[in-house]
Amino acid sequence: MLTDYASKIFESFEELSRILKKEDGNLVIEDDPLRIVITRDRVEFYVYDEFHGFVSESQAELSETVSEEAKLWLQALANLHFKRFSLRR
């Protein structure tokens, strides 16, 4: 399930890059003390700058400390819907 969420996130990487903070080509979410770094092939989770795991399209390795919060973030990011709106005059 987590790897499915990750796949959806990677598919919408460009759209996410328009709304999330960027650092060195990666997308970053700060949810103190949690820090989420989204690269093109994995989502990494840090607590107070200590690595606590990652999720990719084929693998999920998360510590117990972040597992539940990571699931919620992955689910939310994977289920964002982007629509184009055109203004009528």
Secondary structure, 3 states (H helix, E strand, C coil): CHHHHHHHHHHCHHHHHCCCEEECCEEEEEECCEEEEECCCEEEEEECCEEEEEEECCCEEECHHHHHHHHHHHHHHHCCCCCCCCCCC
